[in-house]
Amino acid sequence: MHFRKMINVMLLVWVSFTSTTQAQEHPNLIMTQAGVEKMRNSLGKVPLFDASVQRVKQQVDAEIALGIDTPIPKDFSGGYTHQRHKQNFIIAQQAGALYQILQDNKYATYIRDMLFQYEAMYQSLPVHPQERSYARGKLFWQCLNDSNWLVYMSQAYDAIYDTLSIKERERLENNLFRPFADYISIENPQFYNRIHNHSTWGNAAVGMIALVMNDEALLQRALYGIEDDGLEVGARDNDGGFIKVEGQKAGFLANLEDPFSPDGYYTEGPYYQRYAMYPFLIFALAMHNVKPEMKVFEHKDNVLLKGVDALLNLTDAAGNFFPLNDGQKGMSYFTPALVSAVDIAFHYGTQNPQLLSIAEKQNEVLLDESGLSVALGIRDGKSQPFTKQSINLTDGQDGQQGGVGILRYGDEDLTLVFKYAAQGLSHGHYDKLSFSLYNKGNEVLQDYGLTRFVNIGQKGGGNYLKENKTWAKQTIAHNTLTVNETSHFNGDYEIGSQHHSQLYFFDSTNENLQVVSAKESNAYPGTEMHRTMAMIKLTEFEKPFLLDIMKVDSKSQNQYDLPFYFMGQVISTNFDYDSPLSLSPLGRDNGYQHLYLEGKGKPAVASTQFSWLGDGTFYTLTASTNVSDELLFTRLGANDPDFNLRRDAAFMLRRKATANTVFASVVEAHGSYNPVSELSVNSYSSIAELKVILDDKNYTAVLIKGVNRQTKTFIMANQDASSSTKHQVTIEGKSYKWKGAYQLF
């Protein structure tokens, strides 16, 4: 009798399980049955959607004609096997969308055949032969790319799920998908169970295949990580980043919580935020469709949707992301990850019509309901220009770990990017209070970005090069202050991760006078840096200019180096300098070993000027200098036998044997040069003198005298950033009164 009851209970459990399984509709991840019907009914009626379908169809049909190749993995990124497996998962996902929209069985057959080739391969596939990664994959040299594969293949499997027999599904799930998910998670916790963009991909991969298979245990692993991962606190990856931190949670929700600030800024920087946004948004969308009660899109006050807006604001006039931290120049919102981000943010967010103008520039949409929604909005004339304004984006989970301030004048006539953020995990650089400057999308003063030739096999297998650590991450590689030729926090990741700069204030209420100011007290113990940057437009100046005040207070005398990595050709200086007959490195370590000294001089007058020509515009740097200062011209390339570094140039101010000091400078755009007409217009600076006329604990004042003899005085309150405090100070017999942290007289 007891045995019969047990059988009855088992039958009830089995019936309940099978009814739940059968009740699940497919597709249900990114596409839904209702959404597919809308797309089918819209064919031929929505131009951008139709064009996107045809573009994808041409690509997929060409791949089908070539046949399926699943080679034995052997290459780094950039090699044939790597690229082939990458192309396979992209094409499979696209073929799945085409199958659902066009109802052509050839696409389902193509995916099925490809999946069974992988199923046959995976059972005996060893770990990838390339040993460089801290977490090697099987199909790829790192688990990160294996996770890419599963994120995309989950969508392909979901699209053809109902075309497969129960036995075919069991074979794929038991021999391929579950072992695959276990390998990138349980067997590689150092990859999976951390806070990092790598783990986000892993979490999304496990979670998406869990949703297709209706596997609740796998889904829990995706959302919350592995409870007992066996990792020691303080373990590191190959880049020096922490794999496990004391008390740190793991899983998709933790990755959604920790790296994002309330403003949507991602602490690793825009390049990796762009990369991580695809798994973040695509898994969030899958959860929205399958588990709407989880409200993932609404998590942390809609931080994912805010992240899309933040990313778009972290671009120049051409749509290229600012290369903060490890960031490749040229990466832009035209990348497929941002096509997905814009479409999903529009459809599942507030349907902001400004996003439609970005989609118009991208000229393609997703083959899903969000892509159709965007294409319909564009067709119906709802698009509005995306207006990028000055913005302060906080960093850190609670928005209290520094940030990035962006000042813009006009239609991006001048754009300042001021970084006072946290370390940025393992992709962070040692560049507190650094900045870069743009004019209409052209770099004026650059941030170097990363040292890597992504997916170019001849250059280190397409991976990070050693110069990323020896140069790109070092402080001297950035437009900020280096003390005693050592990097911030002595280049120590553990120390750097404990600290962040502090915003003093950000004010963009007046377009003609916008100011951002921040302090850094931990980069060099005993030395505080306070940098204030003001974007100023005066009627007597042709264009807006940037006033830069770097105030340094130190308990000891030091050597200070402040470089400006200018983009263009040297035009003139108001000082003499010597150029060596043979080039030698500027120093021995911390990035200095990669800089050649090309010229060295001394100030001839108190206001040093250096002019250059870049992209048809003249620029002049005017700096308040001391007679003992050194003026250096440097160029990258020393100790670089493999030519891994660009041969970029810098103008550097060096001040020795000094404790407290102020570096004040103005960067001014003026005039133009047309190589066709050979016409040079306004090639001379409008500034005659720049002078620090007061600097003490409480106030710093800088005088700017134009060539027309008009003067302006900018005064900063160094200890009180309140906008309501009244101040009064006497300088050279003249009294100044104002309210707030600063004033331009």
N, C-alpha and C positions, 0 to 999 in steps of 0.2 A: 504493500500500500504506500509506504513511504517513497519507494522507488518510482511508482506511478505519479505521485504528486510532483516529484522532482522533474520528471519528463514533461509534465504539463507546464510547469513553470518555465522550463527551457524553451518549449514550443511558443509560449506567450512572448518571451523575450525575443525569439527569432522572428515571430510575426511582427512585433513592434518595430524591430530593427529594419526588416525588409520593407515594411510599409513606409517608414521614414525615408529609407533610401529611394524607394520608388516615387515618393511624393516630391523629391527634389527635382526641380526643372533644370534643364540645360538648353542653351548656355545661361550661366548665372553669375559669372565673375564680372567681366567688363561689359559684355553684351547680355541683354535679357530678351526673352521672347517678345515682350511688348516693344522693346526698342528696335529689335530686328524688323518687326512689322512696319514700324514707322520708316525705317531706312528703305525697305523694299518699296513702300508706297511713294517714297520721295524721289526715287531714281528718275533722272531725266528732268527734274524740276528745280534742282538746287545746284547751280553751276560749280561752286567750289567743292561741294561734296562729290559731285559726279567726276570732276577732274581728279580728285584724290583717289577715288575708286579706280579710275582708269590708269593712273600712275602706278598704283600698287599692283594692279592686274598685270601690267606690262612687266614689272620686276619679277613677280611670282611666276608668270608664264615662262619667262626666260630661264628661271632656275629649274622649273619642272622639265623643260626641254633638255637641260644639261644632265639631268639625272641626279640621284641622291648619292652623296659621298660622305661617309662618316669615318674619316681616317683615324688610325691609331695616333693618339696625341703624342707630340714630341717637342713642340716649339713654344718659345715665349710669345708674348703679344707681338703681332706683326708678322709672324711666321705663317706658313700655309695652313698647318693643322689648326692653329688658333683661329685664324680668320675664317676657315671653313666651318668650324663648329659654331662660331659666332653668327655667320651668315645663315646657317641652318636654323638657329632658333628665331632669328628675326623673320625669315621667310615663312617658317611654320606658323608663327603668330599671325602674320598677314594672310596666309592661305586660309587660316581658320575664319578670319573676318570675311574673306571673299566667299567662302563656302556658305556662311550664314546669310550674306546679303544676296549673292547671285544664285544660290541653290544649285551649284554645279558640283557634281560628285567628284570630279577630278581633284579638287582641292582637298576633300576629305580623304580620298585615297592616298594622295601624296603625303599628308600628315601621318596617316596610319602606317604607311610603309616606312617612313622615316623613324617613327617611334619604335617600331619593332626592330629596326636595324640597331637603334640605340639599346633596346632591351637585350638583344643578343650580345652586344658588345659589353655592356656594363657589368654583367655577372662575373666576368673574369678580368675586368679592367684593373690594372694596378694603379698605384698612386703615380701622378704625373712625374716624368723623369727629371724635369728641371727642379733643382733643389733650393732656389733662391727665396721662396716665400716662407713666411712663418706658418702658413696654413696651406699646404699644397692641395690642389684639387685632383680630379681624375681626368676629366675632359680638358681642363685648362691648368695652367701652371699655378693658379691660386684658387682657393675656394670662392673668392669673390666672383670670378667669371663663371664658375659652376653654378653659383646662385643666380647670375644673370640668365643662364640657360633655363633654370627651373622656373623663374618668374615668367618668361616668355612661353615656355613649353606648357605650363599650366593653362595658359589661355588657349593654346592650340588644342590641347586635350579637351578642355571644356567645350570648345566649339564643335568637336566631332564626337562628343561623348555618346550621344544617342545613336550614332551610326555603328557603334561597336557592340559586339555581343558581350554577354556577362563574362564568358570565359576570356575574351580578349582583354576586357578591363581588368579582370583579376590578374592576368599574366603581366600586364603593364604595371599595375599598382604594386604587385608583390615582388616583381623582379627588377623594376626600374624606379618608380617614383618613391616608394617608401625607403628602399635602400639609399637612394640619392638624398632624400631629406635627412635620413639618419646620419649619412656621412658628413654633410656640411654642418650638422648641428651636434649631435652626441659625440661623434668621433673627432670633431674639431671645435671643442668649446672655446679655445683661445681665439677663434675667428668669430664664433657665433654669439658668445655670451658676454658681450661688451657694449660700450657706448661708442659707436663709430659708424661711418657710412658703410663700411664693409658689413657690419652686423645687420644694418638695416636691410640690405639686400638679402642676407641669409634669412632673417626673420620673415620678410615678405615672401621669399621663395617657399619656405616651409608652410607658411600660412595660406598661400594661394593654392598649393596642391592639396592642402588639408581641406579647403573649402570645396574643391572639385570632388574629392573623394568622400566628403562628409565625415572626416576623421576628427573627432573632437579632441582627442589626446594630442594630435599633431598641432591643432589650432591653439591649444593652451600653451604648447611649447613655443609657438611662434609669438604669441602675445606677451608671454611672461618669462621666457627664457628657460634655461635648464637650472633646476633648483640646486642640485649638487653636481657642480661641474668639475670638481677636482683641481681647480686652478689655484695657484698660490697668489696671495695679494702682492702686487708689485711686479708681477710678470710683465714682460715687455714684448712688443713686436719688433720686426726688423728695422723700423724707423725710430725706435726708441720710445714709442708711445706705450702707455700703460694698457695691458690687456685686462687686468683686474685691479680695481680700486676698492679700498675698504668701504663696506656698506653700500656699494653701488648695485642698483638693480639692473636687470637685463631684459631682453625681449623687445618686441616692436613698440609697445606702449612706453617703455622706458626711453627708447631712442627717440620717440616722439616728444617726450617730456623734457629730457635733460639738455640736448644740444640747441634747442630752439629758445630764443628769447620771446617774451610776450609780443614783440613787434614782428616776429617771423624771421628774424636774422638767425642764421645757422652758424654756430661758432667756428666751424672749419673754414668758413669763407664761401663766397658765391660760386667758385668753381666746383667745389664739392657739394654745395647745396644743390646746384644744378644737377649733379650726378645722382644725388640721393633723392631728389624730388620725384623721380619716376617710381621707384619702389614705394616711397611713402604714399604717393597719390594713387597709384594703381592698386595697391593693397587696401587702402582706405576705401576706394571705390568698390572693390570686391566685397569688403565688409559691409558697405552701405547696401549693396544688393542682396547679400546672403544673410547678414546679421545686422539689420538696421537698428536693432535695440541697443547695440554697442555705441552708436553715435560717434564713430571715429572721426568723421569730418568736423564734429563739434568739439572734439577733445581740446583741452587747454584754450578755450575761447576761440575756436576756429583757427588755430595757429597754422595749420597746413595751408589754408586758403590765404591767410595773411602772408605766408612764406612766398607765395607766388608774386604778390604785389611787391614784397621786399626785394625779391630777385630782379624784377623788372626795373626797380629803382636803383639797383646796383649795376647798371649798365651805362655806357657812354652814349653819345648821340648816334652811333652806328649800331647800337645794340650789343656791343661786346661787353662781357662782364669785367669789372675791375679786377685785376689779378692780385687780390689780397691773399696772403699766405701762399700755399702751393696753388698756383693758378696759371693755366696756359693761356697766353695771349691769343686773341682771335676767337676763343670760345664765346658763343653768343646765344641770344634767344632764338636763333634759327635752328638750334640743335633739336632733334626729335624729342628729347626730354622736355623741352619747353613748349613744343607743340602740344604735347600731352597736358602739361601743366596749365597752359592758357585755356585749352578747351574744357578741362575738368573744372578749373576755377570759375569759368564763366557759367557753365551749366549748373553746377552744384553750389555755387556761391550766390552772390547778389545779382548776377547777370549784368555786371558792370559793362556798359557799352564801350568803354575805353579799351577793354581787352580785345574787342573785335578789330580794332585798328592794328594791334599787334598780330592777330591772326591773319589779317589781310597781307601784311608784310611777309609773314611766314609762307603764305600762299599754299597751305595744305592743312587738312584737319584729320583728326582720328576717324577711323571707320567704326564709330560707335555712336551712341545717342548724344554724347556731349559734342562730338565733332559735327553731327548733323545740326545740333542746336546753334553752334557757332556759324555754320554755313548759312543757315536760315536767317540769322540775325544780319549777316553781311548782305545777303540777297535782298532783304527787306529794308536796307538803308539805315540800320540802327547804329552803325559804327560811329564812334567819336574818337578824336585824337587822344592818345595816351600822353598825358601831361606829367612830365617828371619835374618835381619841385625839390627845393631844399628839404632835407629830411635827416633826422637823427635816429638811427637804429640801435637800440640797446642790445647788449650781448649778455649771455648767461641765462640760466633757467628762469630766474626771477627778474631778469633785466637789470641786475645790479653788478654786472661784471664788465664795466666799460661799454664800448660800442664803436660805431662808425658814424661820423658826421659828414654829410654831403651838402655842400653849398653850391647852388647853381644860380647863375645870372642869366636872365632872358631865356632865349631858346638854346640853352646850353652853350652860350657864347663863351662862358668860362665855368668850369666845374672843378671843385676842390673835393678830394676824397681824403678825409682825415681819420686815421686809425688809432683809436685808444682802447682797443679791445682786449679780451682775455687771450690766453695762449693759443687757443684754437685746436686743441688736441694734437695729434702727432703731425698734422699738416701745418701747424702754426710756425710763424717766423718770430725772430727776436727783434721786433721793430716797433717798440712803444713810441707813440706820438709821431709816427711817420705820416707822410702825405704823398699824394700824387696830384698832378694838375693836368687838365684837359681843356682844349679849345676846339669847340665844334667837333668833338670826337677824336681830335688829333692829340697825341701825347705831347705835353710840353715838358713836364718833369715826371719821369716814369718810376713805377714800381717794377722791379725786374721780373717778378713772377717765379715760376719754377724752373728747374734745370732738368729737363726731360724732353725727349723726342717721342711723344706718345705713339705707340704702335709702329715705330720705325725700327725694324729689327737690327739694322746695322749699328744703331746707337744703344748699346747696352740692352738689347732685346726689347727695346721700346719702354724700358722701365726707368725709374729714377736713377740718375747718375750720381756719382760720389760728390760732384760739385754742388749738388743741391744742399748738402750739409756744409761743405767747406766754403760755399759762396752764398747761394740764394737765401738761406735761412739766417745768415749772419747779419748783425746790425749794420755794418758798414755798407752793405748792399742796398740800403734804403735811405731815403731822404729824412734822416733823423740823426740825433746826436750819439756819437760813440765816444766813450771816455777811456782814455789810456789804452786804446787799441784792443779793448776787450768787448765782447758782445754783452747785451743785456742779460742779466742773471748768469753771467759767465757762460752763456750758451747751454745752461743746464735745464733740461726739459722739466724735471721734477720741481725745481725751484720756480721756473717760469709758470708752471701750471697752478701754483699757489697764489699768484698775484695778477692783478689787472690795474690798468690806469683808472683814474677817477675823473669823470666829467666835472668841469668847473661850471660851465654854462654853455648853452646853445641858443642862439637867437637869430632867426631868419625873418622876423616880422617886417623889416624894412629891406626891400630888395637891393637898395643902393648901399646898404651897410649891414652885412651879415657877418656874424662872428661865432666861432666855436673855440672853446678853450678847455684844456684838460691838464691834469697833473700826473706825474709818475714819480713815486717815492721809493720803489723797491728794485728797480732795474740795476741801480748801483747803490748799495748800502752807504748811507751818509751823504748822498747827493740827490737832490730833488730837481726834477725838470718840470717846468711849467710852460707849455706852449699855447700861444694864442694866435689864431689865424683869422684875418678879417678880409672879406671880399668887399672892395670899395669901388663905387662908380661915382666919379666927380665930373661935373660939366666941362671942366677945363682939360680933362683927359679923354682921348679918343675912345678908349675901351676900359672896361673894369680892370683893376689890378688887385694883387694879393699882398697883404701886409702880413709878415711872419715874425713873431716875437718869441724867441726861445730864451726863457729866463732860467738860469742855473744857480742853485744855492748848494754849496758843498762845504763840508767840514775840513777838506784838504785841498791842496793844490793839485791840479790835474792837467792832462793834455786833452783838449776837446777838438773833435773833428766833426764838421757838419757839411756833408756832401749834397750837391744838387745834380741829379742825373738828368741832364738836359738832352733833348732830342733835336739834333740839327747840326748846323755848321757854324763854327766860331766866326764871328764877324769882327768884333773889336773888344779891346780892354782899355781902361784908363790907368793901367799899371804895366811896368816892364816885368818880364819873366825870362828865365833861362830855360832852354830846351836841351836836355842831355843828348850827347852823340850816340849813346847806347842806352837802352831801356833796362831798368832794374825794378824789381818788385818794391812796392811801398812798405811792406812789412813782411812778417814771417808766418802769421797765423790769423785766425778769426776773420778770414776773408781778405785781409790785407795782402796775403801772398799772391792773390790773383789780380791785383791792381798794379799796372805799370805807372810810374811817375813820368809824365810827358812834359811837364813844365812846372816851374817854381818861381814865385815872385813875392814881392812885398807891396803893401799898399803905398801908393804915391800921395794920396789924399785921404781924408777921413771917410769919404764916401766912395767905396770901391764899386766900379761898374764893369759888367761883363755882358756882352750882347751876342746873340746867335740868331740864325735864320732856320726856321723849321716849318715845312709844309706851306711855304709862301707867306709866312707871318714873321715879323721881327719880334724878338723878346729881349728884355734887358733885366738883369738881376742887379739891383743896387743894394749894397750892404754897408752898414755902419761898422767900420773896422778900426782896430788899434794899430799903431805904428809897428808893434812887434808881431802882429799876425803874419801867418804864412798863407799864401794863395797858391793852391795846387791844382794842376790839371792832371787827371788820371784817366786811364783807359783799361778796360778789362782785357785779359788774355795771358797774363803771367801764369806760369806753372799750369798750363793747359795744353799739353802736347796733343790731345785728341780733338782740339777745337770744339769742345763741348759748350763753351761760353760765347755769347755774342760780344763783339768788340765795342761795347758801349762806353761812352765818355761821361766824365763828371767834372764839375768845378767844385773845389772843396775849400772851406774856410778852416784853418787850423789855429788854435789858440793854446799856447803852452803856459805852464807854471801859473795857473789861475785857479782861484776857488770860486768866488761868486762873479757872475758875468751875465751879459745879455747879448744874444745874437739877434740883431734886427735886420730885416731885409725886405725888399719889395720886388715882386716878380710882375713885370709889366708887359703886356702884349701891345704892339703898336705897328702901324703901317702894313705894307705888303710888298711883295715882289712878284712880278709876272714874267716868267721866262720866255713867253711868246712875244710880248711887247717889249721885254727887257726894261720895264719901267719899275723903278724903285720909289716907293712913296713912304714918307715919314719914317725913315729908318733910324732916327735918333730918339733916345729916351726923352720923356717929358719931365724927368726928375733931375733936379740939380744937386740936391743934398738930402741925405737921410741921416738923422742924428738921434741918439738916445740922450735925452735932456734931463731925465730923472730916472733913477732906479734905487729903490730901497725896499724894505720889507713890505711896505703897504702899497706902494704905487710904482708903476713904470710908465714912462711917457716917451713917445717917439715923435720927432718933428719931421715932416715931409715938406720939402721946399721944391716947388716946380720951377721950370726954366723961365716961367713968366713971373717969378718972384712971389707968387702966392704961396702961403704956407698953410698946412693943416697939422694939427697936433692930436695924436691918438693917446688917450690916457686910460690905463687899466688899474682897477683896484685889485690887488693881489690876494687879499685876505677875506674879502666879502663879496660874494657873487649875487647878493640880493638885488633885485630890480627896484627896490623901494628905498634903499639906503642912500642918504645924501652925503656927498663928499665935497671937500674943499682942499685945495692944495696950491701952494705958491711956487712957481718955477721961474727962475731968472727974473724975479721981481714982478711977475704977472700972476694974478690970482685966477684960478679956474674953479668953477662950481658946477656940479652936475648930480644927477640922481641915477643910480644903477651901477652895474659892474664896470661900465666903460662909457667913453664919450669921444666923439670926434669933433674937435673945435676947429 
